Amino acid sequence: MTIRIVLADDHNIVREGFRLVLEAQPDFQVVGEASAGIEAIRMVEMLRPDVLVLDLMMPGINGMEVIRQVRALTKVVILSMHNNEAYVLESLRNGAHGYVLKDATTKELIQAVIAASQGQRYLSAPFAERAIEVYSRLTDNLETDPLNLITNREREVMILVAQGNSSPQIGEMLGISPRTVEVHRANLMRKLNFRSQTDLIRFAIKHGLLTITE
């Protein structure tokens, strides 16, 4: 059975390299590519792939938010440069099935995609020494995510507002009117009891909705 894959990374050369690796497998088919978070979400919604191979540090809507929005539609394998347990735990908590480092072997990426397509978890070698069940228990014990109080569209608006975009700019990026942007913004401010844009920005940073570059 062919495993249909969408590949999302904002670096064209990196994405091309991973596409060649994936398509060298006889049962893999890369059906779409995305260079930004919003594009990755829309592509999954349109193509319904078996697996989304996703970089965490995407422009606009970051990888963590992409996972939240597509986890009901596809399996997600994170492909990241971050060798840090905190990123692994947050990725799994948000619904990812795999976490592979960008300097891992080709074999690891292939195994992760196959495992994810079968609904199984796969962690890259530095993390695989700890049982995946341990990670699962840790993520299951975390308190309820307040992000569940707001819709996917409201989260998109929150991220883009926190990045300093205006309502017309956000409307253009999301394909909606500035007035609709303002409605979504008012709804999320009310639901999360925000009093100012500073509250919104602090929340976005705390919950990993903003991509912080090193």
N, C-alpha and C positions, 0 to 999 in steps of 0.2 A: 504494500500500500504506500502510495506517495504521501510524504509529509510536506504540506504546503506552508511556506515560511514567509513572513514579512520581516525585513531587516531594517532596523532604525539606528542610525548613527549620524552625527552632524558633520563628520569628516569624510569627504567623498572618497579619498584614497583608502582610508581604513575600511569603509563600507564595501568598496570594490574588492578589497582583499578577502574579506570575510565572505562575500558573495561567491567568489571563486572557490573558496574552501567548501562551502556548503553545497554548491551545485556540482562539485566533483563527486558527491555521493549519489549513486544511482536512484535512491528512493527519496531524495530531497528536491524540492522545487521552490526557488525564491520567486514568489508571485508579486512582490512589491517591495519598494524601498522608500524610506522616509528620512528626512534630514532635520526634522523638528518635531517636538512633542505633539502639537496639535495635528500635524500631518500624519503622525503615527496612529493616533486615535482614530482619525477619519478613515485611514486606510484599512485598519482592522475592522471597523464598522462596515466598510464596503466589501472587503474581500473575504472576511471571516476565515483567516488562515488557521492552521492547526497550532502553530507556534509563532510568537513574536519574539525575535532576538533583539534586545533593546539595550542601548547605552543609557546609564543613569543620568549623565550630565548632558541633557538635551536642552537646546535653547527654547525660550518661551515656557511651555509646560514641561516640567522636568520629568525624569523617568519614574519617580515614585508616584506621581499623580497619574501618569500614563498607565501604570500597573493597576491602580485603583479603578480607572475607568474602563479598562478592557478585560479585567480578570474574569468577567462572566461570559466573555465572547471567545477567548482564546487562552492558551497556556503561555506564560512568559518566562523566557530565559534572560537573565540580566548578564550583560557582557560589560565588565567594568575594569577600570584601572585601580580601583580602591580595594586594597588588601586590608580590610577593616571589618571586624565582626559586627560593628554597629550597623554598617550598610547591609550586611547579610541579613541580620535580624529584621531590620526595617523592611527590606525587600520581601522577605518571607511573610512578615506580618500583613503586608499590603496585598499579598496574593501571588507572588512569583513562585514558580516551581523550580527554578534553577538559578545558580549564581556562578559565573565562570569569569576568571580573571583574563584580561586581554593578553597577558604573557603566558597563558596556559597552552598546552599542546592542542593541536588540531583534534586529536582523539577525544580530549575532554569536551570540547565544544560539540562534537558529533554525538557523544554519549548523553550530554545534557539535553540536546534537542530531542533525541529518541526517548529519553526518560520522560521529559515534559509532555511529549505527544501522547504518552501512555498514562498521564496523570500522576507520575511519580516525581519525587524530588531528586535534585542532583546538585551537589556543591563541589566547587573546585578544590583541588588537592589540599591547600592550606587549611581548609575548613572541614574537609571530609573526615579528618581524624576524630572529630567530635561527632557523635551519632546525630543524624538528622532529626531523630525523635526528640533529642534534647532541645534543638532549635525550635521545633514545633511546639513543645511544651512551654517554652519561654514566650513564644509569640501568643499562644493561647491564653496565657495568664495576664497579658497586658490589659489595662482597663479599656473600656469602650471608647472608640475613637470619636471625638466630637465632630470630625469631618462628616460622619454619617448623618448629621443633622441637615446638611445642605446638599443641593443637587450637584451633579457633575458640571453643569453649566455655571452654577454659582461659584464652584471651585475654580473653574477656568478664569472667570472674571476676577476673582480674588487674587489669583497669581499675577495676572496682567496689570491689575491696579497696583499691587505691591511693587511691581517692577517699574512703576512710574508712568504707565501709559494712560493717555486720556481716553474718555468715553468714545470719541470718534475713531481713535486708533484701535481700540479694543473691538469696536463694532466691525471695522474693516477686517481685522484678523479673524474674527469668529463668524463673519457673514451675517451679522444682525445689526439693527439700528442702534444709534447712540442712546435713544430713549429706552430701548430694551435693556441695554447695558446698565443704565441707571436703575431700572426696576430690579434687575438681578442683584446689583450692588446694595440697594436698600433692603432687599430680602435677607441677604446674608448678614448684613450689619444687625438686623433685628434678631435673626435666629441665634446669632452668636453673642448677642448683647455687646456689640462694639460701640464705642462712643466716638471714635476718631479713626482716621486713616493710620495713625500710629499703632493703634490696637490691632488693626488688620495686618500691618506689616510684621509686628511682633509674632502674631499667631502664625503667619505664613512661614516665618523663619523657624519657629519652634517645631512646626509639624513637617518640616522638610519640603515645603512647597516652592521654595526659592532655591535656585541653583547657585551655590556659593563657589566661585572659582578660586583655586589656590594660586 
